[in-house]
Amino acid sequence: MELTGSVPALTAAYEVIRQPLGEILPRLSTVLAGLVPHRAVAELSTHCAHSPFKTYGDPEIIGRLSTADLTPLLASGTPGRPWQGTLTLAGAERPVFVATSHATPRGAVLLLVREGDAAPVDESATALIQALWDVVTSHFDRLAEEAMPGALARSRTAAGTRARVIAELGEAYSAALTALLGVLRSRTLDDAAARATATDLAVSALVELRAEAERDQEIAEEPAGQAFARLADSLRPLVRYSPVRLELGAPDSTRTVAADVAHTARVIVRAVLMKALEQETVSRVHVGWQLTDDELRVTVRDDGPGTLSHCDLAPGRVKERLDVLDGRLDVDAVPGWGTTVAAAIPLRVSQDPAPDPLIALGERELQVLARLALGQRNRAIAQELHISESTVKFHVAKILTKLGVESRGEAAALFHAVA
């Protein structure tokens, strides 16, 4: 698209922001291709809990980009002053164009990975790209501020899932690093043996992390015994070169458990075990799982000083992880005798809350309802949304039918109740 002149530039901006959220970056890439030929584009937009990091373009490049590549650019970028140069990305030195905007509260950065022999972008094109990125990020900010309840609920759900996955991978990294440190600090291994053992641990950890990243938590199930065996394999390196004796009590059951239940149980045990190992007088830790008809019961019992509390487990976010699955946590500490940490995780999914009544409405119907709830009449709604009054009447009739209400007032009341 030719962007010379104010009208074409405004048209281009309109064509970008009118797209569905998932299509904005591809459309932006197409619009900017005439100004800055590029192989790939990526954005990091802090407004978006659903998917702050997005990419589009050459699979060989975008498949190796991550938030780690864009976070420093967002932190160091100056809004309104795009930067062009070279960066090491996807395994090679590549010419890039970077624009930062503070049109959202915490900023947003756009990265264009250019062709290898690209000439510098001239001043007028640079200013136009910056202006367009500011328009796009302002649009993002408004969408975030005025999110409809249905869309907001979906965004929060996705953000929660994403946060749990990140936290779980972080726990796995922590366990792997703790095991490596145990090997490197051991006085019973010579240098060659320590290197070989550390290499084996690192390879095993990488395999496990990749497997965790690829699994489908929503539908997967695994036998309880197999799930516990995976836990045992991840715990043994933590105590292999320490004086602490680890005792394992596998579940006496052939039942299967949902993957999210098993994974949460493993994460909790690792977090509690690492906290128990920080106590100087611990010589024995027992880890056990038990399945009942309704829940998985997890226990971690040590013979330490008996001073652990809920507060000591807070950094591992044990309770928060249990809350996601409606689980509960008990800590029984007896001074001089040790501490028993017990967690109970329901095996069945709790009854889902009442569905969002607005979820059945389409995007335009939600826009009409939001304005209707503000007391606007059909003519004002039509003018604001650039549609005819008859179209507004049609949408209102559909809204009343879908919500099962008889008047505009009832529809407005329902909107405010959900919002």
Disulfide bonds with the S-S distance in Angstrom:
none
